[in-house]
Amino acid sequence: MKDFSLFEKKINLKFKNKNLLIQAFVHRSYLNENPNFELHHNERLEFLGDAVLELVVTEDLYVKYPDKSEGALTNWRASLVNSKMLAKIAEELDFNNFLLLSKGESKEFGKARKFILGDALEAVIGAIYLDQGYDACKNLIIKYLMKELPVIIEEGLYKDSKSKFQEEAQEKEGITPTYRTIKEWGPDHTKHFIIGVFLGEQLIAEGEGSSKQEAEEKAAKKALEIRKNNKEK
């Protein structure tokens, strides 16, 4: 068994119920290979931690930025609590050394691992809430997550790709991008779209999705990547 006291030292917390902490790191796949393991997987703790995380971040933004609109605060919060950001914080806290995974999952370090890390961070927050209370969760979240906000604001990471591409196109070409459906197929309940983003009559990029909004966002993201690559050449 892993030495979870090292994790307690890392976050400077001593759990009353050690099993809560261990359970926060138990992935469903681990139980498939270890059916007699005494603890359940971490999904219920993740469910609780997700709600606590949302409340702490919302409260902190509300108090610290009294002049900001609901829209701005919502965008900032979304950038802080998304799976990519949570995985980043989990990696900083060495979660990879404590996860209890199946042998197959333990060898996978791609996109799937990022989701597992983000979920585990939420589960740990849930475990801290049950064991130590709200204030302990708040201290952890503000210390490790809220420090990312200045970079998010400075680099405009809270903006979606459509907003970013529109700003860039208007600034550099004086043109507002337009989006046109290039292809659509499938029955109404499972429609699929390919949408192009244009500057004037020039097609810059295409995106595919199960809704027009998703396809437009992907087209804008691709357009930003194309421009970035062109700059670097």
ABEGO torsion letter per residue (X at the ends): XBBAAAAAAAAGBBBABAAAAAAAABBAAAAAABAABABBBAAAAAAAAAAAAAAAAAAAAAAABAABBAAAAAAAAAAAABAAAAAAAAAAAGAAAABBBBAAAAABABAAAAAAAAAAAAAAAAAAAAAAEAAAAAAAAAAAAAAAAAAAAAAGAABBAAAAAAAAAAAAAGBBBBBBBABBBEBAAABBBBBBBBBEABBABBBBBABAAAAAAAAAAAAAAAAAAAAAX
